[in-house]
Amino acid sequence: MLRPQPDDVSVPPGAPAQLYPLGDAAVVVQFGEGISPVTHAAIQAFGAHLAQHPFTGLRECVPAFTTLTVYYDPWLVSDGGRHPPYETVAATLRKMLAAAGAPAVAAEADLVEIPVCYGDAFGPDLEFVAHHAGLSAAEVIARHAAPEYLVHMIGFAPGFPYLGGLDARLATPRLAQPRPLVPAGTVGIAGPQTGIYSLPTPGGWQLIGRTPLRLFDAAWAAPSRLRAGQRLRFVPISAAEYARTQQHEP
């Protein structure tokens, strides 16, 4: 089935947004084509606007790299079947996009430090990444730990952060054959992205290190340690420091 063509919408100060249906109970609002702090700011701002001004039938909003997916109750938004659900929600969102205006300049988020033990059993693909980049393992670690990353979204698994800001030199293809199990806390690279496995799951990213911190626990008041919009920095640690930190983790 052909996907309906998106509706063009302008989000001040001129960044294009597009709307299209996702199934019969969601609208995708697309703010850009690539990973960008500007696109991220627009997504966060509109998500906050919707949280402050929810329409009848709104269920939840899910941010991603370039989109905000708005889930709704079709029966409620259609007023008991009197109006077509998607068209009703799309019209509401177009009005809200126009009313929201340009994203406000957000206050700079606190910098979260994530300790990482790189290489050896913690990062079995470090040497491959180094060879692919034409660098030494030490240079890969230094380049990976140098930037301040932006948490663009949480996804794939609960608490898994997708980060923007990886040094382009470190971009490395995914594994041809994914591993059946990657330990929680493992830091990986896949193409131009880096992220942290929050739970033990299968995965095809190049593994370069591991953090002793837990990123997700369903028993916590806020189950995910990280959230979209935060800034993050990796701090290299030794295996002994890894063991000490892990012992003190709740």
C-alpha positions in Angstrom: 0.0 0.0 0.0 1.3 3.4 -0.9 2.0 5.8 2.0 0.0 9.0 1.7 2.1 12.0 0.7 3.1 14.1 3.6 1.6 17.5 4.2 4.1 20.3 4.0 4.1 22.6 7.1 6.4 25.5 7.9 7.9 25.7 11.4 9.4 29.1 12.2 12.1 30.2 11.5 11.6 28.3 8.3 12.5 24.7 9.0 10.1 22.5 7.0 7.9 20.0 8.9 5.9 17.3 7.2 2.9 15.3 8.5 2.0 11.7 7.5 0.0 8.9 9.1 1.5 6.0 10.9 -1.1 3.2 11.0 -4.6 4.3 12.1 -3.7 5.9 15.5 -0.6 8.0 15.0 0.8 11.0 13.1 4.5 11.5 12.3 5.7 15.1 12.3 9.0 15.2 10.5 11.2 18.2 11.2 14.3 17.4 9.2 16.3 14.8 7.1 19.4 14.3 9.2 20.8 14.3 12.7 21.1 17.9 13.8 20.9 19.9 17.1 18.6 22.4 15.3 16.2 19.6 14.4 16.5 18.1 17.9 15.6 21.5 19.4 12.5 21.8 17.2 11.3 18.3 18.2 11.8 18.9 21.9 10.1 22.3 21.7 7.0 21.0 19.9 6.9 18.0 22.3 6.9 20.3 25.2 4.2 22.5 23.6 2.0 19.4 23.2 2.6 18.4 26.8 1.4 21.8 27.9 -1.5 22.0 25.5 -2.8 18.4 24.9 -5.7 17.9 22.6 -8.6 15.6 23.4 -7.5 12.0 22.6 -3.7 12.6 22.7 -2.0 9.5 24.1 1.7 10.1 24.0 4.5 11.7 21.9 7.7 9.8 21.0 10.7 11.8 19.8 13.3 10.4 17.4 16.3 11.9 15.4 14.1 13.8 12.9 10.5 13.1 14.0 8.0 13.4 16.7 5.3 10.6 16.5 2.0 11.7 18.0 -0.2 8.8 19.2 -3.9 9.4 19.6 -7.2 7.6 20.4 -9.1 7.5 17.0 -12.5 7.2 18.7 -12.0 10.3 20.9 -10.5 12.5 18.2 -13.2 11.6 15.7 -15.9 12.6 18.2 -17.4 9.1 18.2 -16.9 8.5 14.5 -18.3 11.9 13.3 -14.9 13.1 11.8 -12.0 11.3 10.1 -9.4 10.8 12.8 -6.1 11.4 10.9 -7.4 14.5 9.1 -8.7 15.9 12.5 -5.4 15.4 14.3 -3.3 16.6 11.3 -5.4 19.8 11.2 -5.0 20.3 15.0 -1.2 19.8 14.7 -0.8 22.2 11.8 -2.5 24.9 13.9 -0.4 24.1 16.9 2.8 24.2 14.8 1.9 27.6 13.6 0.9 28.8 17.1 4.0 27.3 18.8 6.3 29.7 16.9 10.1 29.4 16.9 11.7 27.1 19.5 12.8 29.0 22.6 16.5 28.9 23.4 16.6 26.1 25.9 18.7 26.3 29.1 21.9 24.3 28.8 21.3 20.9 30.3 23.6 19.5 32.9 26.6 17.5 31.6 26.3 13.8 32.5 29.6 11.9 32.8 29.6 8.2 31.9 32.7 6.3 33.0 33.9 3.8 30.4 36.5 1.1 30.5 37.7 0.8 26.8 39.1 -2.2 25.0 39.9 -5.8 26.0 36.9 -7.9 27.1 34.9 -4.7 27.6 35.4 -3.5 24.1 36.3 -6.4 21.8 36.0 -4.3 18.6 38.2 -1.4 19.6 41.1 -2.7 17.5 38.9 -3.1 14.5 37.6 0.4 14.8 41.1 1.7 15.2 42.3 -0.2 12.0 39.2 1.0 10.1 40.0 4.6 11.1 43.7 4.4 10.5 44.3 5.3 14.2 45.8 3.7 17.2 43.5 2.3 19.9 44.6 5.1 22.2 43.7 7.7 19.6 40.2 6.1 19.2 39.6 6.3 22.9 40.8 9.9 23.0 38.6 11.0 20.1 35.6 9.1 21.5 35.9 10.6 24.9 36.6 14.2 23.7 33.1 15.4 22.5 30.1 16.5 24.5 27.3 14.3 23.0 23.7 15.2 22.7 21.1 12.6 23.7 18.8 12.8 20.7 16.4 10.0 21.7 15.9 6.9 23.8 15.0 3.8 21.9 15.7 0.3 20.5 15.6 -1.0 24.1 14.4 0.8 27.3 17.0 3.4 28.3 19.2 3.0 25.2 20.5 6.5 24.2 21.2 7.5 20.7 23.9 10.1 20.7 24.9 12.9 18.3 28.4 14.3 18.1 30.6 11.3 17.2 33.9 12.2 15.6 33.4 11.5 11.9 36.8 9.7 11.8 35.4 7.0 14.1 32.4 6.1 11.9 32.5 2.4 11.4 30.1 0.0 9.7 28.0 -2.4 11.8 28.9 -6.0 12.1 27.9 -8.2 9.2 26.5 -10.7 11.7 25.0 -9.3 14.9 26.0 -10.8 18.2 23.3 -12.9 19.9 23.9 -11.1 23.2 25.7 -7.8 24.1 26.2 -7.0 27.9 24.3 -4.1 29.4 26.5 -1.0 29.6 28.4 -1.8 26.5 29.4 1.3 24.4 29.2 0.8 20.6 29.6 2.5 17.3 27.4 1.9 14.2 28.1 4.1 11.2 28.1 7.8 12.4 26.4 7.0 15.7 27.5 5.9 19.1 25.3 4.6 21.9 25.1 2.5 25.1 23.4 -0.8 25.4 21.1 -0.4 28.4 20.1 -4.0 28.7 21.5 -7.4 27.6 20.3 -7.6 24.0 21.4 -8.9 20.6 23.3 -6.2 18.7 25.4 -5.5 15.7 27.3 -2.4 16.8 31.1 -2.3 17.0 31.8 -2.7 20.8 34.6 -0.4 22.1 34.0 -0.3 25.9 31.6 -0.7 28.8 30.3 1.5 31.6 29.7 0.1 35.1 26.7 2.4 35.4 23.2 1.0 35.0 21.2 2.9 32.5 17.8 1.4 33.1 15.9 -0.1 36.0 12.2 -0.5 36.0 12.1 -0.2 39.8 13.6 3.4 39.7 11.1 6.3 40.0 12.5 7.5 36.6 13.5 4.1 35.0 16.0 5.6 32.5 19.2 7.2 33.7 19.3 9.3 30.6 16.7 11.3 28.7 16.5 13.1 25.3 18.0 16.6 25.5 20.8 15.8 27.9 24.5 16.4 27.2 26.9 13.5 27.9 30.6 13.0 28.1 32.5 9.7 28.3 35.3 9.4 30.9 37.9 6.7 30.4 38.5 4.5 33.5 40.7 1.5 34.3 39.4 -2.1 34.9 40.0 -1.6 38.6 37.9 1.6 38.6 35.2 -0.2 36.7 35.0 -2.9 39.4 34.9 -0.3 42.2 32.2 1.7 40.6 30.1 -1.4 39.7 30.3 -2.4 43.4 28.7 0.9 44.5 25.9 0.9 41.8 22.4 0.7 43.4 
